[in-house]
Amino acid sequence: MPSSLQDSFPSTPGKVKIDRSHYNLSRQINRWLSSSATLVFWSLFLLALTASFACLKTSFTVPQSHARGATTAAASWGGPAWEKQLRRSCETRRANAQVVLVTGAAGFIGTHVSLALKKRGDGVLGLDNFNDYYDPSLKRARQSLLARHGIFVAEGDINDGALLSKLLDFVPFTHVMHLAAQAGVRYAMENPNSYVHSNVAGLVSLLEACRKANPQPAIVWASSSSVYGLNSEAPFCEADRTDRPASLYAATKKAGEAITHAYNHIYGLSVTGLRFFTVYGPWGRPDMAYFAFTRNILQGKAITIYRARGGAELARDFTYVDDVVRGCVAALDTAQPSTGSGGRKRGSAQYRIYNLGNTTPLSVPQLVSILERHLRVKATRNVVEMPGNGDVPFTHANVTMARLELGYKPTTDLQAGLKKFVKWYLNYYGYEHNGKGKI
Ligand SMILES: O=C(O)[C@H]1O[C@H](OP(=O)(O)OP(=O)(O)OC[C@H]2O[C@@H](n3ccc(=O)[nH]c3=O)[C@H](O)[C@@H]2O)[C@H](O)[C@@H](O)[C@@H]1O
């Protein structure tokens, strides 16, 4: 990012380096004033001064501070070589091809969607901030995979309006596949601001750039099954109420649905929101249960399985990534163009929301049993009552609308999907079977 932009660039929540310079200063001054007559007085004075500095500093840093993750490396962009990479990445190889900006392209679903689009001849440009919410080396490995398929991932944050304007000025994108987000349900209690930063402020920044663009791209973006919150009637339909989120993560996704609706209404942006249901598969997210369970089982560590109060098992409508990718591509293909241009609405535009789930929820203990079979290792299960951390007891998608309007049909059950995931995991992390069925 050009340094001139640094000041106006909204804060990226990041690990806070504690500035101890004022403590050192106070120590030096203390030595200097070591006369016994004034020592007590100055010590008390400096103590008060130091404390007030510390308070001031805390009040500025608290909104950005967190124990782990979501720190973004300063990105640089621009220049002829960079522009050449954009141009190459956006080249198309079929008639009526789309040219798609994929945000969060180095993320799990972003990588799979980008590859699917590129393989059929669309132009694809990725955008990712490579934050450290989870191991960035996995994101870099996905970036290398994309590069091998001719997809360039520009490095930057969706809150960087100047970068977004540059990209949308430089390339006449037909679509934006917006997958960049702060994911994870329970991490929202650790680092709430990262959710506001990416899922609210970042979304608005992206929509601002899109509404000003000429042509305006159609937008397909990732909402979440978590918007159904505390609903108990299953399966979840798109028309069900979504005003009782159980986590801040869910609340920001719900906010995203409202925000995109406003931009659709005011500026004529074509918008399709996709409510994903616990998507899993190769190249997945290490913070998700299936991934973390696999890692712990292989390392001989106990896994924690949550159960609801009263003892009921938690269940999820686990959805295999290839099914979701087909849904994403179908959403792009059926998206009508935005109607505005250069910030002006010229007519009403399409606004859609679809569930993309599997339709067959399974319990978390069932997920673990399938993993045990594929890994041929028994898990040490530590079953505990679900803490009040934003989790919901179950999810279950009704996908009738997606089936009728997108031709969406999930075909991979959890057994088959986890088999592919485990195969990828063992290969990626260098595990080998010893020929006797053991790893
Ligand atoms: O579909 C969605 O809307 C959401 O799906 C997942 O959220 P979640 O369903 O909570 O997925 P996991 O974190 O993989 O948890 C799956 C299940 O395992 C349970 N779990 C998780 C972690 C753990 O240590 N033990 C455990 O039993 C959870 O309570 C949950 O029932 C993703 O992490 C969200 O980003 C996404 O938006």
The ligand as an ORCA input file, in Angstrom:
! r2SCAN-3c Opt
* xyz 0 1
  O     -21.960    -22.604      8.295
  C     -21.698    -21.640      8.964
  O     -22.480    -20.721      9.043
  C     -20.403    -21.556      9.726
  O     -19.819    -22.852      9.734
  C     -18.677    -22.956     10.526
  O     -19.034    -22.781     11.883
  P     -19.397    -24.069     12.726
  O     -20.607    -24.739     12.199
  O     -19.421    -23.634     14.151
  O     -18.162    -25.052     12.408
  P     -17.018    -25.644     13.318
  O     -16.273    -24.590     14.018
  O     -16.257    -26.568     12.472
  O     -17.841    -26.476     14.414
  C     -18.621    -27.604     14.033
  C     -19.233    -28.221     15.244
  O     -18.194    -28.769     16.057
  C     -18.345    -28.337     17.390
  N     -17.009    -28.233     17.999
  C     -16.125    -27.304     17.586
  C     -14.878    -27.227     18.125
  C     -14.520    -28.113     19.142
  O     -13.399    -28.108     19.683
  N     -15.414    -29.058     19.533
  C     -16.669    -29.137     18.999
  O     -17.466    -30.003     19.394
  C     -19.070    -27.020     17.304
  O     -19.736    -26.755     18.520
  C     -19.996    -27.266     16.142
  O     -21.161    -27.899     16.601
  C     -17.625    -21.944     10.116
  O     -16.548    -21.936     11.019
  C     -18.212    -20.553      9.990
  O     -17.227    -19.688      9.475
  C     -19.395    -20.649      9.075
  O     -19.962    -19.446      8.759
*
